[in-house]
Amino acid sequence: MISIEIPAEKTRLNEVIDFVIDFAEKLGFDKKELFQLKLCTEEIFVNVASYAYKPDTGMITITADGSENPLTVTLSFIDSGKPFDPLAKPNPEKNRPLSLAKKGGLGIFLTKRFMDEVSYAYQDGKNVLTIKKNHSQAESTHE
């Protein structure tokens, strides 16, 4: 397992993406899976940077763990901002145009669709959002 701890600021997004993609690429994930990991990482990090410490700023730790047989990557996003369970928010309504969707929730909806497991816990005064991606598996149908 490796980790990175940086300020939860949008200007640090590229460092976070590089950290995640470099790790998953070395494990052997394909381009589609790397794109999905990048998108989910961006959504989660930007949400933490935008809301967790508002109006102040704080730190975020991202841990990356992987296995080769079966090939999986597990990422945890840990912050000590305001307690917030993004999984408690309902999914957007099906068949509703995105232009009419309520603000927020689309990023975590996509994360639930693209990842094989998504969990949230509030432990020791910290938000811990964990996502897991299995290699070569069809898009998750979590809804």
N, CA, C and O atoms as a GROMACS GRO file, in nm:
protein
  572
    1MET      N    1   0.086  -0.118   0.000
    1MET     CA    2   0.000   0.000   0.000
    1MET      C    3   0.090   0.124   0.000
    1MET      O    4   0.192   0.129   0.068
    2ILE      N    5   0.048   0.223  -0.079
    2ILE     CA    6   0.117   0.351  -0.081
    2ILE      C    7   0.014   0.460  -0.057
    2ILE      O    8  -0.106   0.439  -0.074
    3SER      N    9   0.062   0.579  -0.018
    3SER     CA   10  -0.031   0.688   0.005
    3SER      C   11   0.034   0.821  -0.028
    3SER      O   12   0.156   0.834  -0.038
    4ILE      N   13  -0.052   0.920  -0.044
    4ILE     CA   14  -0.011   1.057  -0.066
    4ILE      C   15  -0.100   1.144   0.022
    4ILE      O   16  -0.220   1.122   0.032
    5GLU      N   17  -0.040   1.243   0.085
    5GLU     CA   18  -0.116   1.338   0.166
    5GLU      C   19  -0.084   1.477   0.113
    5GLU      O   20   0.032   1.520   0.111
    6ILE      N   21  -0.188   1.547   0.071
    6ILE     CA   22  -0.170   1.680   0.012
    6ILE      C   23  -0.285   1.772   0.054
    6ILE      O   24  -0.388   1.724   0.103
    7PRO      N   25  -0.268   1.902   0.035
    7PRO     CA   26  -0.380   1.992   0.061
    7PRO      C   27  -0.497   1.959  -0.032
    7PRO      O   28  -0.478   1.932  -0.151
    8ALA      N   29  -0.617   1.962   0.023
    8ALA     CA   30  -0.738   1.936  -0.056
    8ALA      C   31  -0.775   2.065  -0.130
    8ALA      O   32  -0.868   2.136  -0.092
    9GLU      N   33  -0.699   2.093  -0.234
    9GLU     CA   34  -0.719   2.213  -0.316
    9GLU      C   35  -0.726   2.170  -0.462
    9GLU      O   36  -0.646   2.088  -0.507
   10LYS      N   37  -0.819   2.227  -0.534
   10LYS     CA   38  -0.840   2.189  -0.675
   10LYS      C   39  -0.712   2.200  -0.757
   10LYS      O   40  -0.694   2.124  -0.852
   11THR      N   41  -0.625   2.293  -0.722
   11THR     CA   42  -0.500   2.310  -0.797
   11THR      C   43  -0.407   2.190  -0.784
   11THR      O   44  -0.310   2.179  -0.858
   12ARG      N   45  -0.436   2.100  -0.690
   12ARG     CA   46  -0.353   1.981  -0.668
   12ARG      C   47  -0.409   1.857  -0.738
   12ARG      O   48  -0.356   1.747  -0.722
   13LEU      N   49  -0.516   1.875  -0.814
   13LEU     CA   50  -0.584   1.762  -0.879
   13LEU      C   51  -0.489   1.678  -0.965
   13LEU      O   52  -0.493   1.555  -0.958
   14ASN      N   53  -0.406   1.742  -1.046
   14ASN     CA   54  -0.318   1.666  -1.135
   14ASN      C   55  -0.223   1.574  -1.059
   14ASN      O   56  -0.191   1.465  -1.106
   15GLU      N   57  -0.177   1.617  -0.941
   15GLU     CA   58  -0.090   1.532  -0.859
   15GLU      C   59  -0.164   1.407  -0.814
   15GLU      O   60  -0.108   1.297  -0.814
   16VAL      N   61  -0.289   1.425  -0.776
   16VAL     CA   62  -0.371   1.312  -0.731
   16VAL      C   63  -0.396   1.215  -0.846
   16VAL      O   64  -0.382   1.094  -0.831
   17ILE      N   65  -0.434   1.269  -0.960
   17ILE     CA   66  -0.460   1.185  -1.079
   17ILE      C   67  -0.333   1.108  -1.117
   17ILE      O   68  -0.339   0.987  -1.143
   18ASP      N   69  -0.220   1.176  -1.121
   18ASP     CA   70  -0.094   1.109  -1.156
   18ASP      C   71  -0.063   0.996  -1.058
   18ASP      O   72  -0.021   0.887  -1.099
   19PHE      N   73  -0.084   1.021  -0.930
   19PHE     CA   74  -0.059   0.921  -0.826
   19PHE      C   75  -0.145   0.795  -0.852
   19PHE      O   76  -0.093   0.684  -0.852
   20VAL      N   77  -0.274   0.815  -0.874
   20VAL     CA   78  -0.366   0.704  -0.894
   20VAL      C   79  -0.338   0.629  -1.025
   20VAL      O   80  -0.329   0.507  -1.026
   21ILE      N   81  -0.325   0.704  -1.133
   21ILE     CA   82  -0.306   0.641  -1.264
   21ILE      C   83  -0.172   0.568  -1.272
   21ILE      O   84  -0.166   0.457  -1.326
   22ASP      N   85  -0.066   0.628  -1.220
   22ASP     CA   86   0.065   0.560  -1.219
   22ASP      C   87   0.055   0.427  -1.145
   22ASP      O   88   0.109   0.326  -1.191
   23PHE      N   89  -0.012   0.427  -1.031
   23PHE     CA   90  -0.026   0.305  -0.952
   23PHE      C   91  -0.105   0.199  -1.029
   23PHE      O   92  -0.061   0.084  -1.040
   24ALA      N   93  -0.221   0.236  -1.083
   24ALA     CA   94  -0.307   0.139  -1.154
   24ALA      C   95  -0.243   0.091  -1.284
   24ALA      O   96  -0.258  -0.025  -1.323
   25GLU      N   97  -0.172   0.180  -1.351
   25GLU     CA   98  -0.105   0.144  -1.476
   25GLU      C   99   0.003   0.038  -1.451
   25GLU      O  100   0.017  -0.057  -1.528
   26LYS      N  101   0.079   0.056  -1.344
   26LYS     CA  102   0.184  -0.041  -1.311
   26LYS      C  103   0.126  -0.178  -1.277
   26LYS      O  104   0.191  -0.280  -1.298
   27LEU      N  105   0.004  -0.180  -1.224
   27LEU     CA  106  -0.062  -0.307  -1.194
   27LEU      C  107  -0.109  -0.378  -1.321
   27LEU      O  108  -0.120  -0.500  -1.324
   28GLY      N  109  -0.137  -0.299  -1.429
   28GLY     CA  110  -0.180  -0.359  -1.554
   28GLY      C  111  -0.322  -0.330  -1.598
   28GLY      O  112  -0.377  -0.401  -1.682
   29PHE      N  113  -0.382  -0.226  -1.543
   29PHE     CA  114  -0.517  -0.189  -1.585
   29PHE      C  115  -0.516  -0.132  -1.726
   29PHE      O  116  -0.420  -0.067  -1.767
   30ASP      N  117  -0.624  -0.158  -1.802
   30ASP     CA  118  -0.630  -0.113  -1.941
   30ASP      C  119  -0.679   0.032  -1.950
   30ASP      O  120  -0.716   0.093  -1.849
   31LYS      N  121  -0.678   0.086  -2.071
   31LYS     CA  122  -0.710   0.228  -2.092
   31LYS      C  123  -0.850   0.265  -2.045
   31LYS      O  124  -0.870   0.370  -1.984
   32LYS      N  125  -0.948   0.179  -2.072
   32LYS     CA  126  -1.085   0.207  -2.029
   32LYS      C  127  -1.094   0.213  -1.876
   32LYS      O  128  -1.156   0.303  -1.820
   33GLU      N  129  -1.030   0.117  -1.811
   33GLU     CA  130  -1.032   0.114  -1.665
   33GLU      C  131  -0.957   0.233  -1.606
   33GLU      O  132  -1.000   0.291  -1.506
   34LEU      N  133  -0.846   0.270  -1.668
   34LEU     CA  134  -0.771   0.387  -1.623
   34LEU      C  135  -0.854   0.514  -1.637
   34LEU      O  136  -0.852   0.601  -1.549
   35PHE      N  137  -0.928   0.525  -1.747
   35PHE     CA  138  -1.017   0.640  -1.766
   35PHE      C  139  -1.123   0.645  -1.655
   35PHE      O  140  -1.150   0.751  -1.599
   36GLN      N  141  -1.182   0.530  -1.624
   36GLN     CA  142  -1.284   0.524  -1.519
   36GLN      C  143  -1.226   0.562  -1.383
   36GLN      O  144  -1.288   0.637  -1.307
   37LEU      N  145  -1.107   0.512  -1.353
   37LEU     CA  146  -1.041   0.547  -1.228
   37LEU      C  147  -1.009   0.696  -1.222
   37LEU      O  148  -1.025   0.760  -1.118
   38LYS      N  149  -0.964   0.750  -1.334
   38LYS     CA  150  -0.933   0.893  -1.340
   38LYS      C  151  -1.059   0.977  -1.315
   38LYS      O  152  -1.056   1.071  -1.236
   39LEU      N  153  -1.166   0.943  -1.383
   39LEU     CA  154  -1.291   1.018  -1.368
   39LEU      C  155  -1.342   1.014  -1.224
   39LEU      O  156  -1.380   1.116  -1.168
   40CYS      N  157  -1.343   0.896  -1.165
   40CYS     CA  158  -1.392   0.881  -1.028
   40CYS      C  159  -1.302   0.953  -0.929
   40CYS      O  160  -1.350   1.018  -0.836
   41THR      N  161  -1.172   0.943  -0.948
   41THR     CA  162  -1.076   1.012  -0.862
   41THR      C  163  -1.099   1.163  -0.869
   41THR      O  164  -1.101   1.231  -0.767
   42GLU      N  165  -1.116   1.213  -0.990
   42GLU     CA  166  -1.140   1.356  -1.007
   42GLU      C  167  -1.267   1.400  -0.937
   42GLU      O  168  -1.267   1.500  -0.866
   43GLU      N  169  -1.375   1.326  -0.954
   43GLU     CA  170  -1.503   1.361  -0.891
   43GLU      C  171  -1.490   1.365  -0.739
   43GLU      O  172  -1.535   1.459  -0.674
   44ILE      N  173  -1.429   1.262  -0.684
   44ILE     CA  174  -1.417   1.253  -0.538
   44ILE      C  175  -1.326   1.363  -0.484
   44ILE      O  176  -1.362   1.432  -0.388
   45PHE      N  177  -1.209   1.381  -0.546
   45PHE     CA  178  -1.115   1.481  -0.497
   45PHE      C  179  -1.171   1.623  -0.507
   45PHE      O  180  -1.157   1.702  -0.413
   46VAL      N  181  -1.234   1.655  -0.619
   46VAL     CA  182  -1.290   1.790  -0.636
   46VAL      C  183  -1.401   1.815  -0.534
   46VAL      O  184  -1.413   1.926  -0.482
   47ASN      N  185  -1.482   1.713  -0.505
   47ASN     CA  186  -1.586   1.730  -0.403
   47ASN      C  187  -1.525   1.757  -0.265
   47ASN      O  188  -1.573   1.845  -0.193
   48VAL      N  189  -1.422   1.684  -0.229
   48VAL     CA  190  -1.356   1.708  -0.100
   48VAL      C  191  -1.296   1.848  -0.099
   48VAL      O  192  -1.312   1.922  -0.002
   49ALA      N  193  -1.226   1.884  -0.206
   49ALA     CA  194  -1.162   2.016  -0.215
   49ALA      C  195  -1.265   2.129  -0.209
   49ALA      O  196  -1.238   2.236  -0.156
   50SER      N  197  -1.382   2.104  -0.264
   50SER     CA  198  -1.485   2.209  -0.272
   50SER      C  199  -1.569   2.222  -0.146
   50SER      O  200  -1.611   2.333  -0.111
   51TYR      N  201  -1.594   2.112  -0.076
   51TYR     CA  202  -1.694   2.116   0.030
   51TYR      C  203  -1.648   2.070   0.170
   51TYR      O  204  -1.703   2.117   0.269
   52ALA      N  205  -1.552   1.982   0.180
   52ALA     CA  206  -1.520   1.920   0.308
   52ALA      C  207  -1.479   2.019   0.416
   52ALA      O  208  -1.518   2.006   0.532
   53TYR      N  209  -1.401   2.119   0.377
   53TYR     CA  210  -1.347   2.212   0.476
   53TYR      C  211  -1.403   2.354   0.463
   53TYR      O  212  -1.361   2.444   0.536
   54LYS      N  213  -1.494   2.372   0.372
   54LYS     CA  214  -1.548   2.505   0.341
   54LYS      C  215  -1.590   2.579   0.467
   54LYS      O  216  -1.663   2.520   0.547
   55PRO      N  217  -1.551   2.702   0.491
   55PRO     CA  218  -1.478   2.792   0.402
   55PRO      C  219  -1.325   2.781   0.416
   55PRO      O  220  -1.252   2.852   0.348
   56ASP      N  221  -1.278   2.692   0.504
   56ASP     CA  222  -1.134   2.676   0.523
   56ASP      C  223  -1.077   2.573   0.426
   56ASP      O  224  -1.146   2.530   0.333
   57THR      N  225  -0.954   2.535   0.447
   57THR     CA  226  -0.891   2.430   0.368
   57THR      C  227  -0.833   2.326   0.463
   57THR      O  228  -0.817   2.353   0.582
   58GLY      N  229  -0.803   2.210   0.411
   58GLY     CA  230  -0.746   2.104   0.493
   58GLY      C  231  -0.673   2.005   0.406
   58GLY      O  232  -0.652   2.028   0.287
   59MET      N  233  -0.635   1.895   0.465
   59MET     CA  234  -0.556   1.793   0.396
   59MET      C  235  -0.644   1.675   0.355
   59MET      O  236  -0.751   1.652   0.412
   60ILE      N  237  -0.595   1.602   0.256
   60ILE     CA  238  -0.657   1.476   0.216
   60ILE      C  239  -0.546   1.373   0.199
   60ILE      O  240  -0.437   1.404   0.150
   61THR      N  241  -0.575   1.253   0.241
   61THR     CA  242  -0.484   1.141   0.220
   61THR      C  243  -0.552   1.045   0.125
   61THR      O  244  -0.669   1.011   0.141
   62ILE      N  245  -0.477   1.002   0.024
   62ILE     CA  246  -0.528   0.902  -0.070
   62ILE      C  247  -0.436   0.780  -0.057
   62ILE      O  248  -0.315   0.791  -0.073
   63THR      N  249  -0.496   0.665  -0.027
   63THR     CA  250  -0.418   0.543  -0.021
   63THR      C  251  -0.453   0.458  -0.143
   63THR      O  252  -0.566   0.459  -0.190
   64ALA      N  253  -0.354   0.386  -0.192
   64ALA     CA  254  -0.372   0.296  -0.306
   64ALA      C  255  -0.317   0.160  -0.268
   64ALA      O  256  -0.204   0.147  -0.222
   65ASP      N  257  -0.400   0.059  -0.290
   65ASP     CA  258  -0.359  -0.078  -0.263
   65ASP      C  259  -0.403  -0.162  -0.382
   65ASP      O  260  -0.505  -0.133  -0.444
   66GLY      N  261  -0.327  -0.264  -0.412
   66GLY     CA  262  -0.362  -0.346  -0.527
   66GLY      C  263  -0.323  -0.490  -0.508
   66GLY      O  264  -0.243  -0.523  -0.420
   67SER      N  265  -0.381  -0.574  -0.591
   67SER     CA  266  -0.343  -0.715  -0.593
   67SER      C  267  -0.336  -0.757  -0.739
   67SER      O  268  -0.399  -0.698  -0.826
   68GLU      N  269  -0.259  -0.862  -0.762
   68GLU     CA  270  -0.240  -0.908  -0.900
   68GLU      C  271  -0.327  -1.028  -0.936
   68GLU      O  272  -0.354  -1.050  -1.054
   69ASN      N  273  -0.371  -1.106  -0.838
   69ASN     CA  274  -0.449  -1.224  -0.870
   69ASN      C  275  -0.560  -1.242  -0.768
   69ASN      O  276  -0.537  -1.303  -0.663
   70PRO      N  277  -0.680  -1.192  -0.793
   70PRO     CA  278  -0.720  -1.120  -0.915
   70PRO      C  279  -0.669  -0.976  -0.912
   70PRO      O  280  -0.641  -0.920  -0.807
   71LEU      N  281  -0.659  -0.919  -1.031
   71LEU     CA  282  -0.608  -0.784  -1.046
   71LEU      C  283  -0.713  -0.684  -0.998
   71LEU      O  284  -0.820  -0.671  -1.057
   72THR      N  285  -0.681  -0.614  -0.889
   72THR     CA  286  -0.772  -0.514  -0.833
   72THR      C  287  -0.692  -0.394  -0.785
   72THR      O  288  -0.573  -0.404  -0.755
   73VAL      N  289  -0.760  -0.281  -0.778
   73VAL     CA  290  -0.703  -0.162  -0.714
   73VAL      C  291  -0.808  -0.109  -0.617
   73VAL      O  292  -0.927  -0.104  -0.649
   74THR      N  293  -0.762  -0.071  -0.498
   74THR     CA  294  -0.849  -0.014  -0.396
   74THR      C  295  -0.792   0.121  -0.356
   74THR      O  296  -0.676   0.132  -0.318
   75LEU      N  297  -0.875   0.224  -0.366
   75LEU     CA  298  -0.835   0.360  -0.330
   75LEU      C  299  -0.921   0.408  -0.214
   75LEU      O  300  -1.042   0.388  -0.213
   76SER      N  301  -0.858   0.472  -0.118
   76SER     CA  302  -0.932   0.535  -0.009
   76SER      C  303  -0.899   0.684  -0.006
   76SER      O  304  -0.782   0.723  -0.016
   77PHE      N  305  -1.002   0.764   0.007
   77PHE     CA  306  -0.991   0.910   0.014
   77PHE      C  307  -1.029   0.948   0.156
   77PHE      O  308  -1.144   0.929   0.197
   78ILE      N  309  -0.934   1.003   0.231
   78ILE     CA  310  -0.953   1.026   0.374
   78ILE      C  311  -0.934   1.175   0.404
   78ILE      O  312  -0.830   1.233   0.374
   79ASP      N  313  -1.036   1.235   0.465
   79ASP     CA  314  -1.026   1.376   0.504
   79ASP      C  315  -1.088   1.394   0.642
   79ASP      O  316  -1.169   1.312   0.686
   80SER      N  317  -1.049   1.501   0.709
   80SER     CA  318  -1.105   1.529   0.841
   80SER      C  319  -1.199   1.649   0.837
   80SER      O  320  -1.214   1.722   0.935
   81GLY      N  321  -1.262   1.668   0.721
   81GLY     CA  322  -1.361   1.774   0.704
   81GLY      C  323  -1.494   1.738   0.769
   81GLY      O  324  -1.503   1.645   0.848
   82LYS      N  325  -1.596   1.813   0.732
   82LYS     CA  326  -1.731   1.789   0.785
   82LYS      C  327  -1.775   1.646   0.752
   82LYS      O  328  -1.753   1.600   0.641
   83PRO      N  329  -1.837   1.577   0.847
   83PRO     CA  330  -1.887   1.443   0.816
   83PRO      C  331  -1.988   1.449   0.701
   83PRO      O  332  -2.081   1.529   0.703
   84PHE      N  333  -1.968   1.364   0.601
   84PHE     CA  334  -2.059   1.362   0.487
   84PHE      C  335  -2.052   1.226   0.419
   84PHE      O  336  -1.945   1.184   0.374
   85ASP      N  337  -2.165   1.160   0.411
   85ASP     CA  338  -2.175   1.031   0.343
   85ASP      C  339  -2.233   1.053   0.204
   85ASP      O  340  -2.354   1.068   0.190
   86PRO      N  341  -2.149   1.055   0.100
   86PRO     CA  342  -2.201   1.078  -0.036
   86PRO      C  343  -2.288   0.964  -0.086
   86PRO      O  344  -2.366   0.983  -0.180
   87LEU      N  345  -2.276   0.847  -0.026
   87LEU     CA  346  -2.356   0.733  -0.070
   87LEU      C  347  -2.500   0.741  -0.021
   87LEU      O  348  -2.586   0.669  -0.071
   88ALA      N  349  -2.526   0.828   0.076
   88ALA     CA  350  -2.662   0.844   0.128
   88ALA      C  351  -2.751   0.922   0.033
   88ALA      O  352  -2.874   0.917   0.044
   89LYS      N  353  -2.691   0.995  -0.060
   89LYS     CA  354  -2.766   1.075  -0.156
   89LYS      C  355  -2.830   0.982  -0.259
   89LYS      O  356  -2.764   0.891  -0.310
   90PRO      N  357  -2.959   1.002  -0.291
   90PRO     CA  358  -3.023   0.914  -0.391
   90PRO      C  359  -2.962   0.934  -0.530
   90PRO      O  360  -2.913   1.041  -0.564
   91ASN      N  361  -2.968   0.828  -0.608
   91ASN     CA  362  -2.921   0.836  -0.746
   91ASN      C  363  -3.013   0.927  -0.826
   91ASN      O  364  -3.130   0.942  -0.792
   92PRO      N  365  -2.960   0.990  -0.934
   92PRO     CA  366  -3.048   1.070  -1.020
   92PRO      C  367  -3.158   0.983  -1.079
   92PRO      O  368  -3.141   0.862  -1.098
   93GLU      N  369  -3.271   1.045  -1.106
   93GLU     CA  370  -3.384   0.971  -1.163
   93GLU      C  371  -3.349   0.922  -1.304
   93GLU      O  372  -3.289   0.993  -1.384
   94LYS      N  373  -3.388   0.798  -1.331
   94LYS     CA  374  -3.368   0.744  -1.466
   94LYS      C  375  -3.462   0.815  -1.562
   94LYS      O  376  -3.569   0.861  -1.523
   95ASN      N  377  -3.421   0.823  -1.685
   95ASN     CA  378  -3.500   0.882  -1.793
   95ASN      C  379  -3.526   1.032  -1.775
   95ASN      O  380  -3.613   1.089  -1.842
   96ARG      N  381  -3.454   1.095  -1.686
   96ARG     CA  382  -3.469   1.239  -1.668
   96ARG      C  383  -3.350   1.306  -1.735
   96ARG      O  384  -3.236   1.268  -1.709
   97PRO      N  385  -3.374   1.405  -1.820
   97PRO     CA  386  -3.262   1.471  -1.887
   97PRO      C  387  -3.164   1.530  -1.785
   97PRO      O  388  -3.206   1.584  -1.683
   98LEU      N  389  -3.035   1.520  -1.816
   98LEU     CA  390  -2.935   1.574  -1.724
   98LEU      C  391  -2.956   1.722  -1.698
   98LEU      O  392  -2.924   1.771  -1.590
   99SER      N  393  -3.009   1.794  -1.797
   99SER     CA  394  -3.030   1.938  -1.780
   99SER      C  395  -3.133   1.966  -1.670
   99SER      O  396  -3.136   2.076  -1.615
  100LEU      N  397  -3.218   1.867  -1.638
  100LEU     CA  398  -3.319   1.885  -1.534
  100LEU      C  399  -3.279   1.820  -1.402
  100LEU      O  400  -3.352   1.831  -1.303
  101ALA      N  401  -3.165   1.754  -1.400
  101ALA     CA  402  -3.121   1.686  -1.278
  101ALA      C  403  -3.086   1.789  -1.171
  101ALA      O  404  -3.041   1.900  -1.200
  102LYS      N  405  -3.108   1.748  -1.046
  102LYS     CA  406  -3.072   1.835  -0.934
  102LYS      C  407  -2.920   1.843  -0.926
  102LYS      O  408  -2.848   1.749  -0.962
  103LYS      N  409  -2.872   1.958  -0.877
  103LYS     CA  410  -2.728   1.978  -0.865
  103LYS      C  411  -2.670   1.878  -0.766
  103LYS      O  412  -2.728   1.852  -0.660
  104GLY      N  413  -2.557   1.821  -0.802
  104GLY     CA  414  -2.488   1.729  -0.714
  104GLY      C  415  -2.535   1.587  -0.730
  104GLY      O  416  -2.647   1.561  -0.774
  105GLY      N  417  -2.446   1.494  -0.694
  105GLY     CA  418  -2.483   1.353  -0.694
  105GLY      C  419  -2.446   1.277  -0.820
  105GLY      O  420  -2.439   1.154  -0.818
  106LEU      N  421  -2.422   1.347  -0.931
  106LEU     CA  422  -2.391   1.277  -1.055
  106LEU      C  423  -2.253   1.210  -1.048
  106LEU      O  424  -2.235   1.099  -1.098
  107GLY      N  425  -2.157   1.277  -0.987
  107GLY     CA  426  -2.023   1.221  -0.975
  107GLY      C  427  -2.020   1.092  -0.895
  107GLY      O  428  -1.955   0.996  -0.934
  108ILE      N  429  -2.091   1.089  -0.782
  108ILE     CA  430  -2.092   0.968  -0.701
  108ILE      C  431  -2.175   0.859  -0.770
  108ILE      O  432  -2.147   0.740  -0.754
  109PHE      N  433  -2.276   0.899  -0.847
  109PHE     CA  434  -2.353   0.802  -0.925
  109PHE      C  435  -2.262   0.734  -1.028
  109PHE      O  436  -2.266   0.611  -1.042
  110LEU      N  437  -2.182   0.813  -1.098
  110LEU     CA  438  -2.088   0.755  -1.195
  110LEU      C  439  -1.985   0.666  -1.124
  110LEU      O  440  -1.948   0.561  -1.175
  111THR      N  441  -1.941   0.709  -1.008
  111THR     CA  442  -1.845   0.629  -0.932
  111THR      C  443  -1.907   0.494  -0.897
  111THR      O  444  -1.841   0.391  -0.910
  112LYS      N  445  -2.032   0.492  -0.854
  112LYS     CA  446  -2.099   0.366  -0.822
  112LYS      C  447  -2.114   0.278  -0.946
  112LYS      O  448  -2.107   0.156  -0.938
  113ARG      N  449  -2.134   0.341  -1.062
  113ARG     CA  450  -2.149   0.265  -1.186
  113ARG      C  451  -2.016   0.206  -1.235
  113ARG      O  452  -2.011   0.092  -1.280
  114PHE      N  453  -1.908   0.283  -1.224
  114PHE     CA  454  -1.779   0.242  -1.280
  114PHE      C  455  -1.698   0.152  -1.186
  114PHE      O  456  -1.616   0.073  -1.234
  115MET      N  457  -1.718   0.164  -1.057
  115MET     CA  458  -1.640   0.085  -0.962
  115MET      C  459  -1.717  -0.040  -0.922
  115MET      O  460  -1.840  -0.045  -0.931
  116ASP      N  461  -1.644  -0.140  -0.878
  116ASP     CA  462  -1.707  -0.266  -0.837
  116ASP      C  463  -1.753  -0.261  -0.692
  116ASP      O  464  -1.846  -0.331  -0.655
  117GLU      N  465  -1.688  -0.179  -0.611
  117GLU     CA  466  -1.729  -0.159  -0.473
  117GLU      C  467  -1.706  -0.014  -0.436
  117GLU      O  468  -1.605   0.045  -0.474
  118VAL      N  469  -1.800   0.043  -0.362
  118VAL     CA  470  -1.787   0.179  -0.309
  118VAL      C  471  -1.842   0.177  -0.167
  118VAL      O  472  -1.953   0.130  -0.144
  119SER      N  473  -1.763   0.227  -0.072
  119SER     CA  474  -1.810   0.230   0.066
  119SER      C  475  -1.767   0.360   0.134
  119SER      O  476  -1.671   0.425   0.093
  120TYR      N  477  -1.842   0.394   0.237
  120TYR     CA  478  -1.812   0.514   0.315
  120TYR      C  479  -1.817   0.479   0.463
  120TYR      O  480  -1.900   0.400   0.507
  121ALA      N  481  -1.725   0.538   0.538
  121ALA     CA  482  -1.727   0.524   0.683
  121ALA      C  483  -1.678   0.655   0.744
  121ALA      O  484  -1.597   0.726   0.685
  122TYR      N  485  -1.729   0.686   0.862
  122TYR     CA  486  -1.677   0.799   0.938
  122TYR      C  487  -1.608   0.738   1.059
  122TYR      O  488  -1.673   0.686   1.150
  123GLN      N  489  -1.473   0.746   1.060
  123GLN     CA  490  -1.394   0.679   1.163
  123GLN      C  491  -1.293   0.776   1.223
  123GLN      O  492  -1.226   0.849   1.150
  124ASP      N  493  -1.284   0.778   1.352
  124ASP     CA  494  -1.183   0.859   1.422
  124ASP      C  495  -1.184   1.005   1.374
  124ASP      O  496  -1.078   1.066   1.358
  125GLY      N  497  -1.304   1.059   1.351
  125GLY     CA  498  -1.316   1.198   1.309
  125GLY      C  499  -1.280   1.222   1.164
  125GLY      O  500  -1.251   1.335   1.124
  126LYS      N  501  -1.281   1.115   1.083
  126LYS     CA  502  -1.244   1.129   0.941
  126LYS      C  503  -1.345   1.062   0.850
  126LYS      O  504  -1.402   0.958   0.881
  127ASN      N  505  -1.367   1.128   0.735
  127ASN     CA  506  -1.445   1.068   0.627
  127ASN      C  507  -1.352   0.974   0.551
  127ASN      O  508  -1.241   1.012   0.515
  128VAL      N  509  -1.398   0.852   0.526
  128VAL     CA  510  -1.319   0.756   0.450
  128VAL      C  511  -1.409   0.700   0.339
  128VAL      O  512  -1.500   0.621   0.365
  129LEU      N  513  -1.382   0.742   0.215
  129LEU     CA  514  -1.455   0.692   0.099
  129LEU      C  515  -1.360   0.597   0.026
  129LEU      O  516  -1.252   0.637  -0.017
  130THR      N  517  -1.402   0.472   0.012
  130THR     CA  518  -1.317   0.369  -0.050
  130THR      C  519  -1.384   0.317  -0.176
  130THR      O  520  -1.503   0.286  -0.178
  131ILE      N  521  -1.304   0.309  -0.282
  131ILE     CA  522  -1.353   0.254  -0.409
  131ILE      C  523  -1.261   0.140  -0.452
  131ILE      O  524  -1.141   0.141  -0.426
  132LYS      N  525  -1.320   0.041  -0.517
  132LYS     CA  526  -1.244  -0.075  -0.563
  132LYS      C  527  -1.280  -0.104  -0.708
  132LYS      O  528  -1.398  -0.105  -0.745
  133LYS      N  529  -1.179  -0.129  -0.788
  133LYS     CA  530  -1.198  -0.162  -0.929
  133LYS      C  531  -1.131  -0.296  -0.957
  133LYS      O  532  -1.014  -0.315  -0.925
  134ASN      N  533  -1.207  -0.388  -1.017
  134ASN     CA  534  -1.154  -0.516  -1.061
  134ASN      C  535  -1.120  -0.506  -1.209
  134ASN      O  536  -1.193  -0.443  -1.286
  135HIS      N  537  -1.012  -0.566  -1.249
  135HIS     CA  538  -0.968  -0.565  -1.389
  135HIS      C  539  -1.062  -0.647  -1.478
  135HIS      O  540  -1.112  -0.752  -1.439
  136SER      N  541  -1.083  -0.594  -1.599
  136SER     CA  542  -1.156  -0.664  -1.706
  136SER      C  543  -1.297  -0.706  -1.669
  136SER      O  544  -1.350  -0.802  -1.724
  137GLN      N  545  -1.356  -0.636  -1.578
  137GLN     CA  546  -1.494  -0.666  -1.543
  137GLN      C  547  -1.582  -0.564  -1.614
  137GLN      O  548  -1.545  -0.447  -1.626
  138ALA      N  549  -1.698  -0.609  -1.660
  138ALA     CA  550  -1.792  -0.517  -1.724
  138ALA      C  551  -1.828  -0.409  -1.624
  138ALA      O  552  -1.815  -0.427  -1.503
  139GLU      N  553  -1.875  -0.296  -1.676
  139GLU     CA  554  -1.916  -0.187  -1.589
  139GLU      C  555  -2.009  -0.238  -1.480
  139GLU      O  556  -2.099  -0.318  -1.505
  140SER      N  557  -1.985  -0.190  -1.362
  140SER     CA  558  -2.069  -0.228  -1.249
  140SER      C  559  -2.213  -0.184  -1.271
  140SER      O  560  -2.239  -0.083  -1.336
  141THR      N  561  -2.303  -0.261  -1.218
  141THR     CA  562  -2.444  -0.224  -1.231
  141THR      C  563  -2.502  -0.179  -1.099
  141THR      O  564  -2.623  -0.187  -1.078
  142HIS      N  565  -2.415  -0.132  -1.008
  142HIS     CA  566  -2.465  -0.080  -0.880
  142HIS      C  567  -2.550   0.042  -0.905
  142HIS      O  568  -2.512   0.131  -0.980
  143GLU      N  569  -2.664   0.044  -0.841
  143GLU     CA  570  -2.749   0.162  -0.860
  143GLU      C  571  -2.804   0.205  -0.732
  143GLU      O  572  -2.878   0.303  -0.727
   0.00000   0.00000   0.00000
